Amino acid sequence: MLRAGTLLALGGAAGPLTGCGLFDRDEDPPEPDPLAPLLDESLSLAAGLRATAAAHPDLTLRLIPLAESHEAHATELARVTGSAIPTGSAAPSGPAASPSGAPPVDQPAALAALRQAERAGRESAKTACAAAPAERAALLGSIAAARATHLEALR
């Protein structure tokens, strides 16, 4: 009888342990940070600017500072979100790149594509700023403002 009581007590104690989550490891992955798309966008804008500067060397002095600005924003966004910046250069994508991934050969078309990409980037930064908590709003506001000045520099 004593043995049966001991086994019942041990079995009863082990039962709740298996259902309490102690041995369950099926945790949902964390939600991606809402600023992750802005980080990717900053890298893409920088890559588009650098690719255009490479294709049109006479624009290098004008475009590289803009690319560096986007890269600085990406670095700060990575710090704030706890993300890592992917190694290697990001391939240009979106409106600044042609279907082949290269900037347009025609310089005015290349600048127009960069302006379009900066305009879209400014809008996404403004939207993120309006939705962000106060501790992130200043960073996002400065990114939106920088992208607006980039539009002027690309005229």
C-alpha positions as a Markdown table, in Angstrom:
| # | Residue | x | y | z |
|---|---|---|---|---|
| 1 | Met | 0.0 | 0.0 | 0.0 |
| 2 | Leu | 2.9 | 2.3 | 0.9 |
| 3 | Arg | 4.5 | 1.6 | -2.5 |
| 4 | Ala | 1.3 | 2.3 | -4.4 |
| 5 | Gly | 0.9 | 5.7 | -2.6 |
| 6 | Thr | 4.5 | 6.7 | -3.4 |
| 7 | Leu | 4.1 | 5.8 | -7.0 |
| 8 | Leu | 0.8 | 7.6 | -7.2 |
| 9 | Ala | 2.4 | 10.7 | -5.6 |
| 10 | Leu | 5.4 | 10.6 | -8.0 |
| 11 | Gly | 3.2 | 10.0 | -11.0 |
| 12 | Gly | 0.9 | 12.8 | -10.0 |
| 13 | Ala | 3.8 | 15.2 | -9.5 |
| 14 | Ala | 5.3 | 14.3 | -12.9 |
| 15 | Gly | 2.0 | 14.8 | -14.7 |
| 16 | Pro | 1.7 | 18.5 | -14.1 |
| 17 | Leu | 5.4 | 19.1 | -15.0 |
| 18 | Thr | 4.8 | 17.8 | -18.5 |
| 19 | Gly | 1.8 | 20.1 | -19.0 |
| 20 | Cys | 3.3 | 23.3 | -17.4 |
| 21 | Gly | 5.5 | 24.2 | -20.3 |
| 22 | Leu | 8.7 | 23.2 | -18.6 |
| 23 | Phe | 9.4 | 20.7 | -21.4 |
| 24 | Asp | 7.6 | 22.5 | -24.1 |
| 25 | Arg | 9.9 | 24.4 | -26.5 |
| 26 | Asp | 7.3 | 25.3 | -29.1 |
| 27 | Glu | 7.7 | 29.1 | -28.7 |
| 28 | Asp | 6.5 | 31.4 | -31.5 |
| 29 | Pro | 9.4 | 33.3 | -33.1 |
| 30 | Pro | 9.5 | 37.0 | -32.1 |
| 31 | Glu | 7.6 | 39.4 | -34.3 |
| 32 | Pro | 9.9 | 41.4 | -36.7 |
| 33 | Asp | 10.5 | 44.9 | -35.7 |
| 34 | Pro | 8.3 | 47.4 | -37.5 |
| 35 | Leu | 11.4 | 49.4 | -38.5 |
| 36 | Ala | 13.0 | 46.4 | -40.3 |
| 37 | Pro | 11.5 | 47.5 | -43.7 |
| 38 | Leu | 13.1 | 51.0 | -43.3 |
| 39 | Leu | 16.4 | 49.3 | -42.6 |
| 40 | Asp | 16.1 | 47.3 | -45.8 |
| 41 | Glu | 14.9 | 50.4 | -47.7 |
| 42 | Ser | 17.9 | 52.4 | -46.5 |
| 43 | Leu | 20.3 | 49.8 | -47.7 |
| 44 | Ser | 18.5 | 49.5 | -51.0 |
| 45 | Leu | 18.5 | 53.3 | -51.5 |
| 46 | Ala | 22.3 | 53.4 | -50.7 |
| 47 | Ala | 23.0 | 50.6 | -53.2 |
| 48 | Gly | 21.0 | 52.3 | -55.9 |
| 49 | Leu | 22.9 | 55.5 | -55.4 |
| 50 | Arg | 26.2 | 53.7 | -55.5 |
| 51 | Ala | 25.3 | 51.7 | -58.6 |
| 52 | Thr | 24.2 | 54.9 | -60.3 |
| 53 | Ala | 27.4 | 56.6 | -59.3 |
| 54 | Ala | 29.4 | 53.7 | -60.7 |
| 55 | Ala | 27.4 | 53.8 | -64.0 |
| 56 | His | 27.7 | 57.6 | -64.2 |
| 57 | Pro | 31.1 | 58.6 | -62.7 |
| 58 | Asp | 30.4 | 62.4 | -63.2 |
| 59 | Leu | 27.6 | 62.1 | -60.6 |
| 60 | Thr | 29.9 | 60.4 | -58.0 |
| 61 | Leu | 30.5 | 63.6 | -55.9 |
| 62 | Arg | 26.8 | 64.3 | -55.8 |
| 63 | Leu | 25.5 | 60.7 | -55.1 |
| 64 | Ile | 28.1 | 59.2 | -52.7 |
| 65 | Pro | 27.3 | 61.5 | -49.8 |
| 66 | Leu | 23.6 | 60.6 | -50.2 |
| 67 | Ala | 24.5 | 56.9 | -50.2 |
| 68 | Glu | 26.6 | 57.4 | -47.0 |
| 69 | Ser | 23.6 | 59.2 | -45.4 |
| 70 | His | 21.4 | 56.1 | -46.1 |
| 71 | Glu | 24.1 | 53.8 | -44.8 |
| 72 | Ala | 24.4 | 55.8 | -41.5 |
| 73 | His | 20.6 | 55.6 | -41.2 |
| 74 | Ala | 20.8 | 51.8 | -41.7 |
| 75 | Thr | 23.4 | 51.5 | -39.0 |
| 76 | Glu | 21.3 | 53.5 | -36.6 |
| 77 | Leu | 18.1 | 51.5 | -37.5 |
| 78 | Ala | 20.1 | 48.3 | -37.0 |
| 79 | Arg | 21.2 | 49.5 | -33.5 |
| 80 | Val | 17.7 | 50.5 | -32.5 |
| 81 | Thr | 16.1 | 47.3 | -33.7 |
| 82 | Gly | 18.8 | 45.0 | -32.5 |
| 83 | Ser | 19.3 | 43.8 | -36.1 |
| 84 | Ala | 22.5 | 43.1 | -38.0 |
| 85 | Ile | 23.2 | 44.8 | -41.2 |
| 86 | Pro | 23.7 | 42.1 | -43.9 |
| 87 | Thr | 27.2 | 41.7 | -45.0 |
| 88 | Gly | 28.0 | 42.5 | -48.6 |
| 89 | Ser | 26.4 | 45.2 | -50.6 |
| 90 | Ala | 22.7 | 45.2 | -51.1 |
| 91 | Ala | 21.5 | 44.9 | -54.6 |
| 92 | Pro | 19.6 | 47.9 | -55.8 |
| 93 | Ser | 15.9 | 47.2 | -56.1 |
| 94 | Gly | 12.7 | 49.1 | -56.6 |
| 95 | Pro | 12.2 | 52.1 | -58.8 |
| 96 | Ala | 15.9 | 53.1 | -58.9 |
| 97 | Ala | 16.9 | 49.9 | -60.6 |
| 98 | Ser | 16.0 | 48.6 | -64.0 |
| 99 | Pro | 14.7 | 45.1 | -64.5 |
| 100 | Ser | 18.3 | 43.9 | -64.9 |
| 101 | Gly | 19.2 | 45.5 | -61.5 |
| 102 | Ala | 21.4 | 48.1 | -63.2 |
| 103 | Pro | 20.6 | 51.8 | -63.2 |
| 104 | Pro | 19.3 | 53.4 | -66.4 |
| 105 | Val | 22.0 | 54.1 | -68.9 |
| 106 | Asp | 20.5 | 57.6 | -69.7 |
| 107 | Gln | 21.7 | 60.0 | -67.0 |
| 108 | Pro | 18.4 | 62.0 | -66.7 |
| 109 | Ala | 16.5 | 58.7 | -66.5 |
| 110 | Ala | 18.8 | 57.5 | -63.8 |
| 111 | Leu | 18.3 | 60.7 | -61.7 |
| 112 | Ala | 14.6 | 60.5 | -62.2 |
| 113 | Ala | 14.6 | 56.9 | -61.0 |
| 114 | Leu | 16.6 | 57.9 | -57.9 |
| 115 | Arg | 14.2 | 60.8 | -57.2 |
| 116 | Gln | 11.3 | 58.4 | -57.4 |
| 117 | Ala | 13.0 | 56.0 | -55.0 |
| 118 | Glu | 13.8 | 58.8 | -52.6 |
| 119 | Arg | 10.2 | 60.1 | -52.8 |
| 120 | Ala | 8.8 | 56.7 | -51.9 |
| 121 | Gly | 11.4 | 56.3 | -49.2 |
| 122 | Arg | 10.5 | 59.7 | -47.7 |
| 123 | Glu | 6.8 | 58.7 | -47.6 |
| 124 | Ser | 7.5 | 55.4 | -45.9 |
| 125 | Ala | 9.7 | 57.2 | -43.3 |
| 126 | Lys | 6.9 | 59.8 | -42.7 |
| 127 | Thr | 4.4 | 57.0 | -42.3 |
| 128 | Ala | 6.7 | 55.1 | -39.9 |
| 129 | Cys | 7.4 | 58.3 | -37.9 |
| 130 | Ala | 3.7 | 59.0 | -37.4 |
| 131 | Ala | 3.1 | 55.5 | -36.1 |
| 132 | Ala | 6.2 | 55.2 | -34.0 |
| 133 | Pro | 6.5 | 55.5 | -30.3 |
| 134 | Ala | 8.1 | 58.7 | -29.0 |
| 135 | Glu | 11.5 | 57.2 | -28.4 |
| 136 | Arg | 11.8 | 56.3 | -32.2 |
| 137 | Ala | 10.0 | 59.3 | -33.7 |
| 138 | Ala | 13.0 | 61.6 | -33.6 |
| 139 | Leu | 15.1 | 59.1 | -35.6 |
| 140 | Leu | 12.4 | 58.5 | -38.1 |
| 141 | Gly | 11.7 | 62.2 | -38.5 |
| 142 | Ser | 15.4 | 62.9 | -39.2 |
| 143 | Ile | 15.4 | 60.0 | -41.8 |
| 144 | Ala | 12.3 | 61.5 | -43.5 |
| 145 | Ala | 13.9 | 65.0 | -43.5 |
| 146 | Ala | 17.1 | 63.6 | -44.9 |
| 147 | Arg | 15.2 | 61.9 | -47.7 |
| 148 | Ala | 13.4 | 65.1 | -48.5 |
| 149 | Thr | 16.7 | 66.9 | -48.8 |
| 150 | His | 18.0 | 64.1 | -51.0 |
| 151 | Leu | 15.2 | 64.9 | -53.4 |
| 152 | Glu | 16.5 | 68.5 | -53.7 |
| 153 | Ala | 20.1 | 67.2 | -54.2 |
| 154 | Leu | 18.9 | 65.0 | -57.1 |
| 155 | Arg | 17.3 | 67.8 | -59.1 |
